[in-house]
Amino acid sequence: METLSSPAVPGAPPAAGSEARAALRDSVGVGLGFLPLGLAFGALAAQSGLDWWWAGLSAAVAFGGSFEFLLIGLVTAAAPLAAVAASALMVNVRHVFYALSFPLHRVPGRLGKAYSTYALCDEAYALATGGAARAWSGRRLLWLQFLLHLYWVVSSTAGALLGSLVPAGVTGLDFALTALFTVLALDAVRDLRGDLPTPVLAVLSALAARLLFPGRLLPTAFALFTALLLARRLVTAREPRRA
């Protein structure tokens, strides 16, 4: 006697297990990219004299790769809390603009929305706003962000634990993030399609910050770059449109 399987109910939400497996497939490529960067971050934290658990705690609580690399220097230099807060704001202010187009409305529950907002990173935004992600459910988005968060915590902790095995004379670990963002910047410049003023303004902002405030280079450069972009926007908005 043939056994008939139960037909799928139209419109029924996918099972949690299938959503998790789908998110794993979506995130594994980025996770492989997180691995060397997290190992470098954890090893750098250990080489800077911080306890091994500091890297994992930072990865779990802060979850901001670029800021966490900067945070190592701020912590070891005993920077004032106000300087740490200002640096965090300037480095992560881009997330405010991410939130304008991130599909947070699909994430279920207040707790889910709170975690999704907290775990919003560059890679999660890139994956969740692509064309294929328009059909993703809120659960799949949450699983995606959780897995990216987990990749970063595990790789950072592993890097800190293995950091003691790295010889003291090895240098360049702090350049890992610079190299990553250099590649991302080159890709962004290719996508500008002739809009050269934007990278020119960024370079001028960095040079001016280096000359004027060498001890506060990063927040100063970000502030100058933001001000120049706003000024350019105001100028171009006042120009008459061509017919």
The 8 nearest C-alpha neighbors of each residue, nearest first, counted from 0:
[[1, 2, 3, 4, 5, 6, 7, 8],
 [0, 2, 3, 4, 5, 6, 7, 8],
 [3, 1, 0, 4, 5, 6, 7, 8],
 [2, 4, 1, 5, 6, 0, 7, 8],
 [5, 3, 6, 2, 7, 1, 8, 0],
 [4, 6, 7, 3, 8, 2, 9, 1],
 [5, 7, 4, 8, 3, 9, 11, 10],
 [8, 6, 9, 5, 11, 10, 4, 13],
 [7, 9, 11, 10, 6, 5, 12, 13],
 [10, 8, 11, 7, 12, 6, 13, 5],
 [9, 11, 8, 12, 7, 13, 136, 6],
 [10, 12, 8, 9, 13, 7, 14, 6],
 [11, 13, 10, 14, 136, 15, 9, 8],
 [14, 12, 15, 11, 18, 17, 16, 136],
 [15, 13, 17, 16, 18, 12, 19, 11],
 [14, 16, 18, 17, 19, 13, 138, 139],
 [17, 15, 19, 18, 14, 20, 13, 21],
 [16, 18, 20, 14, 19, 15, 21, 13],
 [17, 19, 15, 21, 139, 16, 20, 22],
 [18, 20, 22, 16, 17, 21, 142, 23],
 [21, 19, 23, 17, 22, 18, 16, 24],
 [20, 22, 18, 24, 23, 19, 17, 25],
 [23, 21, 143, 25, 19, 24, 20, 139],
 [24, 22, 20, 26, 21, 25, 27, 19],
 [23, 25, 21, 22, 27, 26, 20, 28],
 [26, 24, 22, 23, 27, 21, 28, 143],
 [27, 25, 23, 29, 28, 24, 30, 22],
 [26, 28, 30, 29, 24, 23, 25, 31],
 [29, 27, 31, 30, 26, 32, 25, 24],
 [28, 30, 32, 31, 26, 27, 33, 122],
 [31, 29, 27, 33, 32, 28, 150, 26],
 [30, 32, 34, 28, 29, 33, 27, 35],
 [31, 33, 29, 30, 34, 35, 28, 36],
 [34, 32, 30, 36, 31, 37, 35, 151],
 [33, 35, 37, 31, 154, 32, 36, 38],
 [36, 34, 38, 37, 33, 39, 32, 154],
 [35, 37, 39, 33, 38, 34, 40, 175],
 [38, 36, 155, 154, 40, 34, 39, 35],
 [37, 39, 158, 35, 41, 155, 154, 40],
 [38, 40, 36, 42, 37, 41, 172, 43],
 [41, 39, 37, 43, 38, 42, 155, 36],
 [40, 42, 159, 158, 155, 44, 38, 43],
 [41, 43, 162, 159, 158, 45, 39, 44],
 [44, 42, 46, 40, 45, 41, 39, 172],
 [45, 43, 41, 47, 42, 46, 49, 40],
 [44, 46, 42, 49, 47, 159, 43, 48],
 [45, 47, 43, 48, 44, 42, 162, 167],
 [48, 46, 44, 45, 49, 43, 75, 71],
 [47, 49, 45, 46, 50, 44, 75, 43],
 [50, 48, 45, 44, 47, 51, 53, 46],
 [51, 49, 53, 52, 45, 48, 44, 54],
 [50, 52, 159, 53, 160, 45, 54, 49],
 [51, 53, 55, 54, 50, 56, 156, 159],
 [52, 54, 56, 51, 50, 55, 57, 49],
 [55, 53, 57, 41, 56, 52, 156, 155],
 [56, 54, 156, 58, 52, 152, 57, 53],
 [57, 55, 59, 53, 58, 54, 60, 52],
 [56, 58, 54, 60, 61, 59, 55, 53],
 [57, 59, 62, 55, 152, 56, 61, 60],
 [58, 60, 56, 57, 62, 152, 61, 55],
 [61, 59, 57, 58, 62, 56, 55, 63],
 [60, 62, 57, 63, 58, 59, 67, 56],
 [63, 61, 58, 59, 60, 64, 57, 148],
 [62, 64, 66, 61, 67, 65, 120, 58],
 [63, 65, 67, 66, 62, 68, 58, 176],
 [66, 64, 68, 67, 63, 69, 176, 90],
 [65, 67, 69, 63, 68, 64, 70, 90],
 [68, 66, 70, 64, 69, 65, 63, 71],
 [67, 69, 70, 66, 65, 71, 64, 40],
 [68, 70, 66, 67, 71, 72, 73, 65],
 [69, 71, 67, 73, 72, 68, 66, 74],
 [72, 70, 74, 69, 73, 68, 75, 67],
 [71, 73, 75, 70, 74, 69, 76, 68],
 [72, 74, 70, 78, 76, 71, 75, 77],
 [75, 73, 77, 71, 76, 72, 70, 78],
 [74, 76, 72, 77, 73, 71, 47, 78],
 [75, 77, 73, 74, 78, 72, 71, 79],
 [78, 76, 74, 75, 73, 79, 72, 80],
 [77, 79, 73, 76, 74, 80, 82, 83],
 [80, 78, 82, 81, 77, 83, 73, 84],
 [79, 81, 83, 82, 84, 78, 85, 77],
 [80, 82, 84, 79, 83, 85, 78, 86],
 [83, 81, 85, 79, 80, 84, 86, 78],
 [84, 82, 80, 86, 81, 85, 87, 79],
 [85, 83, 81, 87, 82, 86, 80, 88],
 [86, 84, 82, 88, 87, 83, 81, 89],
 [85, 87, 83, 89, 88, 84, 218, 90],
 [88, 86, 84, 90, 85, 89, 91, 83],
 [89, 87, 85, 91, 86, 92, 90, 84],
 [88, 90, 86, 92, 87, 91, 218, 85],
 [91, 89, 87, 88, 92, 86, 66, 93],
 [92, 90, 93, 88, 89, 94, 87, 66],
 [91, 93, 94, 89, 88, 95, 90, 96],
 [94, 92, 91, 95, 96, 97, 90, 89],
 [95, 93, 97, 92, 96, 91, 98, 119],
 [96, 94, 93, 98, 97, 92, 99, 91],
 [95, 97, 94, 98, 99, 93, 100, 92],
 [98, 96, 94, 99, 95, 100, 101, 93],
 [97, 99, 101, 96, 95, 100, 94, 103],
 [100, 98, 96, 97, 101, 95, 102, 94],
 [101, 99, 98, 97, 102, 128, 96, 103],
 [100, 102, 98, 103, 99, 97, 128, 124],
 [103, 101, 104, 105, 100, 128, 127, 106],
 [102, 104, 105, 106, 101, 112, 115, 116],
 [103, 105, 102, 106, 107, 112, 137, 101],
 [106, 104, 137, 103, 102, 107, 136, 138],
 [105, 107, 137, 103, 104, 112, 111, 138],
 [108, 106, 111, 137, 105, 112, 109, 138],
 [109, 107, 111, 110, 112, 106, 113, 105],
 [108, 110, 112, 111, 113, 107, 106, 114],
 [111, 109, 113, 112, 108, 114, 107, 115],
 [110, 112, 108, 114, 109, 113, 107, 115],
 [111, 113, 115, 109, 110, 114, 106, 116],
 [114, 112, 110, 116, 111, 115, 109, 117],
 [113, 115, 117, 111, 116, 112, 118, 110],
 [114, 116, 112, 118, 117, 113, 111, 119],
 [115, 117, 113, 114, 119, 118, 112, 103],
 [116, 118, 114, 115, 119, 113, 62, 112],
 [119, 117, 115, 116, 114, 120, 144, 148],
 [120, 118, 116, 117, 115, 123, 124, 121],
 [121, 119, 123, 122, 124, 118, 63, 94],
 [120, 122, 124, 123, 125, 119, 94, 97],
 [121, 123, 125, 124, 120, 126, 29, 147],
 [124, 122, 126, 120, 125, 121, 127, 119],
 [123, 125, 127, 121, 122, 126, 128, 120],
 [124, 126, 122, 123, 128, 127, 121, 129],
 [127, 125, 123, 124, 129, 128, 122, 132],
 [128, 126, 124, 132, 125, 129, 123, 140],
 [129, 127, 125, 126, 124, 132, 101, 130],
 [130, 128, 132, 131, 126, 127, 125, 133],
 [129, 131, 132, 133, 128, 127, 134, 126],
 [132, 130, 129, 133, 134, 135, 128, 127],
 [133, 131, 135, 129, 134, 127, 130, 128],
 [132, 134, 131, 135, 130, 129, 128, 127],
 [135, 133, 132, 136, 131, 130, 137, 139],
 [136, 134, 132, 133, 139, 137, 140, 131],
 [135, 137, 139, 138, 134, 140, 105, 106],
 [136, 138, 106, 105, 140, 139, 107, 141],
 [139, 137, 141, 140, 136, 142, 106, 18],
 [138, 140, 142, 18, 136, 137, 141, 22],
 [139, 141, 143, 137, 138, 142, 144, 136],
 [140, 142, 138, 144, 143, 139, 145, 137],
 [143, 141, 145, 139, 140, 144, 19, 22],
 [144, 142, 22, 140, 146, 141, 145, 139],
 [143, 145, 147, 141, 146, 142, 148, 123],
 [144, 146, 148, 142, 147, 143, 141, 149],
 [145, 147, 149, 143, 148, 144, 142, 150],
 [148, 146, 150, 144, 149, 145, 143, 151],
 [147, 149, 145, 151, 146, 150, 144, 152],
 [148, 150, 146, 152, 151, 147, 153, 145],
 [151, 149, 147, 153, 148, 152, 30, 154],
 [150, 152, 148, 154, 149, 153, 37, 155],
 [153, 151, 58, 149, 155, 55, 150, 154],
 [154, 152, 156, 150, 155, 151, 149, 157],
 [153, 155, 37, 157, 38, 151, 34, 156],
 [156, 154, 37, 41, 158, 38, 152, 157],
 [157, 155, 55, 159, 153, 158, 154, 54],
 [158, 156, 154, 160, 159, 155, 153, 161],
 [157, 159, 38, 41, 42, 155, 161, 156],
 [158, 160, 41, 42, 162, 51, 156, 45],
 [161, 159, 157, 158, 162, 51, 156, 163],
 [160, 162, 158, 163, 159, 164, 157, 42],
 [163, 161, 42, 159, 164, 165, 45, 160],
 [162, 164, 161, 165, 160, 45, 46, 166],
 [163, 165, 162, 161, 166, 160, 167, 42],
 [164, 166, 162, 163, 167, 169, 161, 42],
 [167, 165, 168, 169, 164, 163, 162, 46],
 [166, 168, 169, 165, 46, 170, 163, 164],
 [167, 169, 166, 170, 165, 171, 46, 172],
 [170, 168, 167, 166, 171, 165, 172, 46],
 [171, 169, 172, 168, 173, 167, 174, 166],
 [170, 172, 174, 173, 169, 175, 43, 39],
 [173, 171, 174, 39, 175, 170, 43, 40],
 [172, 174, 171, 175, 43, 176, 68, 39],
 [175, 173, 177, 171, 172, 176, 178, 179],
 [176, 174, 178, 177, 173, 172, 179, 36],
 [175, 177, 179, 178, 174, 180, 65, 173],
 [178, 176, 174, 180, 179, 175, 181, 173],
 [177, 179, 181, 175, 176, 180, 174, 182],
 [180, 178, 176, 182, 181, 177, 175, 183],
 [179, 181, 183, 182, 177, 178, 184, 176],
 [182, 180, 184, 178, 179, 183, 177, 185],
 [181, 183, 185, 180, 179, 184, 186, 178],
 [184, 182, 180, 186, 181, 185, 187, 179],
 [183, 185, 187, 181, 182, 186, 180, 188],
 [186, 184, 188, 182, 187, 183, 181, 189],
 [185, 187, 183, 189, 184, 188, 182, 190],
 [186, 188, 184, 190, 185, 189, 183, 191],
 [187, 189, 185, 191, 190, 186, 184, 198],
 [190, 188, 186, 187, 191, 192, 185, 193],
 [189, 191, 187, 188, 192, 186, 193, 185],
 [192, 190, 188, 194, 189, 193, 187, 195],
 [193, 191, 190, 194, 189, 188, 195, 187],
 [192, 194, 195, 191, 189, 190, 188, 196],
 [193, 195, 191, 192, 196, 197, 188, 198],
 [194, 196, 197, 193, 198, 199, 191, 188],
 [197, 195, 199, 198, 194, 200, 201, 193],
 [196, 198, 200, 199, 195, 201, 194, 228],
 [199, 197, 201, 200, 196, 195, 202, 188],
 [200, 198, 196, 202, 197, 201, 203, 195],
 [199, 201, 203, 197, 198, 202, 196, 204],
 [200, 202, 198, 204, 199, 203, 224, 205],
 [203, 201, 205, 199, 204, 200, 206, 198],
 [202, 204, 200, 206, 205, 201, 207, 199],
 [205, 203, 220, 201, 207, 202, 224, 206],
 [204, 206, 220, 202, 208, 203, 207, 209],
 [207, 205, 209, 203, 208, 204, 202, 210],
 [206, 208, 204, 210, 209, 205, 211, 203],
 [209, 207, 205, 211, 216, 220, 212, 206],
 [208, 210, 213, 206, 207, 216, 212, 211],
 [211, 209, 207, 208, 212, 213, 206, 205],
 [210, 212, 208, 209, 207, 213, 216, 206],
 [213, 211, 208, 215, 214, 209, 216, 210],
 [214, 212, 209, 216, 215, 210, 211, 208],
 [213, 215, 212, 216, 209, 217, 211, 208],
 [216, 214, 212, 213, 217, 219, 218, 208],
 [215, 217, 213, 208, 219, 209, 214, 212],
 [216, 218, 220, 219, 215, 221, 86, 208],
 [219, 217, 221, 220, 86, 89, 216, 215],
 [218, 220, 222, 216, 217, 221, 208, 215],
 [221, 219, 205, 204, 223, 217, 208, 222],
 [220, 222, 224, 218, 219, 223, 225, 217],
 [221, 223, 219, 225, 220, 224, 218, 226],
 [224, 222, 226, 220, 225, 221, 204, 227],
 [223, 225, 221, 227, 226, 204, 222, 201],
 [226, 224, 228, 222, 223, 227, 221, 229],
 [225, 227, 223, 229, 224, 228, 230, 222],
 [228, 226, 230, 224, 229, 225, 231, 223],
 [227, 229, 231, 225, 230, 226, 232, 224],
 [230, 228, 232, 226, 227, 231, 225, 233],
 [231, 229, 227, 233, 232, 228, 226, 234],
 [232, 230, 228, 234, 229, 233, 227, 235],
 [231, 233, 229, 235, 230, 234, 236, 228],
 [234, 232, 236, 230, 231, 235, 229, 237],
 [233, 235, 231, 237, 236, 232, 230, 238],
 [234, 236, 238, 232, 237, 233, 231, 239],
 [237, 235, 233, 234, 238, 232, 239, 231],
 [238, 236, 234, 235, 239, 233, 232, 240],
 [237, 239, 235, 236, 240, 234, 233, 241],
 [240, 238, 237, 241, 236, 235, 242, 234],
 [241, 239, 238, 242, 237, 236, 235, 234],
 [242, 240, 239, 238, 235, 237, 236, 234],
 [241, 240, 239, 238, 237, 236, 235, 234]]
